[in-house]
């Protein structure tokens, strides 16, 4: 049985993770079970599973950076308004 974890699926999952979606929402969007996602991330069996893990780490970091920038920008604007 061919692996559903294709390069295209990896990129789609990563794009959704960059937008801040959690695993449950991502699974619903891409049409896989949460069990499949769990297994791919925690019990990788193919090169694509390892690629998914690395891509998710990058996507999570990108989202975290985006959130931190929003916090900094809001803080700066609040300080300006207080002047």
N, C-alpha and C positions, 0 to 999 in steps of 0.2 A: 504494500500500500504506500503510495507516495506521501511524503511529508507535506503537510499543509504550510509549514513554516518556510515559505519561499522568500526570496530577496524582496519581492514586491510587498509581501505581508509584513516583513520586518520594517520596511520603510513606512508603511501605513501605520503600524503600531507605534513606531517612534514619533511620527508626526502627532498622533493623538496624545502621546505621553508628554510631548513638548507643550501641548495646549493645556496640560494639567489634569487630564482625565485619569481616573484610577483604573486598576486592572479590570474590575467588573465592567465598567463602562466601555473600556477598550474591547473586551471580549464580545460584548453585545454589538459593537459597531462593526467588527471585522468578521463576526460569525463563527467564533470558536468558543469552546467551553472554558470555564475558569480552570478546570482540571488540566486542560491542554497547556494553558499559559503557565500554570504552576509547574508542570512537568518540564516544559521547555526551559524555564528559568532555573529550576532547582535540581533537575536530573537530565542535563543536556546529553543528547545522543548523536547529534550530527553537527557538522560545521555551522550550519545555519542557526542552530540553537545557541552556539557560542557567540555567533555574530549578533544574534538578538540580544543576548545579555550585555554585550559591549555597547550596542547601539542604544539600549535602554538607559545605561549609565550616562551616556552622553546627553540623551534627551532629558533625563531628570536634572542633570547639571544645568542644561540650557534653560529649563523652566525655572529652576531655583534662582539663577542669575537674573532672569526676567522679573521675578517677584521681588528680589532684593533691590533692583533698580526702581521699581514702582514705589517701594517703601522709602527709599532715599529721596526720590523726586517729591513724594507727598510730604515728607519731613521738611524738605527745603522750602516748599511752597507754604507750609504752615509757619515756618520761621519768618518768612518774608511778610506774611499777612499779619504777624504779631508785631511787626515793627511800626 
